[in-house]
Amino acid sequence: MPVGAKFLGIFLAALAASLFRENLWVLLSIWTAALGGYLLAGMGLRGLLAQLWRMKWLVVVLTIPQLIFLTPEETSFNVSRVLAVVLLAALFTLTTATSDILAACERALRPLDRPLRRVGLSAERISLALSLTIRSVPVILSFYAEIREAQRARGMRPTPRATVMPLLVMSLRHAEETAEALAARGVH
Amino acid sequence: MFNRSETLRDSTGSSPAAAGPSTAVRSISQMAMFAALVAVLGQLPAIPLAGGVPITLQTLGVMLAGAVLGPWRGAGAIVLLHLLVAAGLPLLAHGSGGLGVFAGPTAGFALGWIPGAFLVGLITQASWPLRLWRTITGTVLGGILVVYACGLPVMAFQLGLSLQQALLLNLAFVPGDVIKAVIAIMLTHSLARAYPAPFTHARRRRHARGPAR
């Protein structure tokens, strides 16, 4: 199934759920779509249960505050509506590789290249920025490990300020080095 | 979004004009790095606060993105982060991610980071050198008020509550956000003294007013 169509389907389901929020039939059809989707995608019952278990905290966060202010009926209706949409959206994430989504994102941006260029952007630059971000996450995690090690060696307490300041400087220096490396490879 | 003026780089003297990277490439690199930084700050060990609610430093990263990179690049960094989250990477607090985040009750808070970071940058970097009162105003307005103004209506709508009830539920997070704002303000001013190179938005404004001051 193409990424764009899948995304559009989920978007429309979420829209329907919020527009017809009191309608039991809309809710039931979204649950059917979500549950059917999991079985059709080959997740099986175990995959579905694992996904539901992963949402346990969401259920807690959703249920407790509503029980304070609303009736149990309203609460169960609201919770099941949010869960259905989240379940459906998670199905998109589970059945689509991140690289496919990013490629689809770049394809979708291509026709917009001309207006994007007017504000100094381009599909190429956006996809460069996205892949740079993915590569930067482990780099910054290693900076954090380095900082923690140095703090431990000096017996320092890891207060947010003492940790984030070096992290900021190291990250910004690394950004400068990355920009220079890109320039050296002919990216302008 | 990218400033391509060559005069800026020459006037600040932060890099050799001939062989250095273009401003666009530097901006891309800085935005990517900040998007990753906000993601990492959401994964670090949480600070238990007020009633055992675990909070992360993720919103501190959002405030810093705006304050350090300025409105356009700061908001751009958050957009990058959200694109990757929507594409399925677990980059939000405690490894949450995927399209489900934007369907859940806290979607408004996450999306509010974009205008939030923009406003923080716009106010904080309105002048160079930075003024403390501007940084405080910007961080509180953009980093806290705008985020809540986007987050509370979405949560109220999703849970079928009134705005006051939604606000009541989120009061536990306000002290943490205030502490993070204070840390963000101190870090911004320390960084402006120690490493002023990224504050190009503010420095360009000073340059535009003439080099007299």
Interface residues (C-beta under 8 A of the other chain):
Chain A: F7 I10 A14 S18 R21 L58 V61 L62 P65 Q66 F69 L70 E74 N78 V82 V85 V86 L87 L88 A89 A90 F92 T93 T96 T98 I101 L102 C105 V119 G120 L121 R125 L128 A129 L130 L132 T133 I134 S136 V137 V139 I140 L141 Y144 P160 R161 T163 V164 M165 L167 L168 V169 S171 L172 R173 H174 A175 E176 T178 A179 E180 L182 A183 V187 H188
Chain B: M1 F2 N3 R4 S15 A19 G20 P21 S22 A24 V25 R26 I28 S29 Q30 M31 A32 M33 F34 A35 A36 L37 A39 V40 L41 Q43 L44 I47 L57 L60 L64 V68 G76 L80 L81 L83 L84 A86 A87 G88 L89 L91 G97 G98 L99 G100 F102 A103 G104 P105 F157 Q158 L159 G160 L161 S162 Q165 L169 K180 I183 M186 L187 S190 L191 A194 Y195 A197 P198
